[in-house]
Amino acid sequence: MKITGTSSYIILDIDGWKIKAEGEMVIGGFYAEIKSMQQFEPPHEKTPLTDEIKQKYIDEAIKKTAGSHMVIHFV
């Protein structure tokens, strides 16, 4: 998983399939709003984003950032 973003959103990318999560950067991490994860980013925006897929991305992001200087939390 590749994670990029700004102080107001992050992009979670697995093999070119990207999901944008809005939120807020804080000292030591980022708080992402699960409800803001509505669809894949182009060119995959027509593919349905199921709760199972969303949870896979969340789990991967938490696992990847655990113990780092930039921990991602989902609320």
Buried (B, 14 or more C-beta within 10 A) or exposed (E): BEBEBEEEBBBBBBEEBBBBBBBEBEEEBBBBEEEEBEEBBEEEEEEEBEEEBBEBBBEBBEEBBEEEEEBBBBE
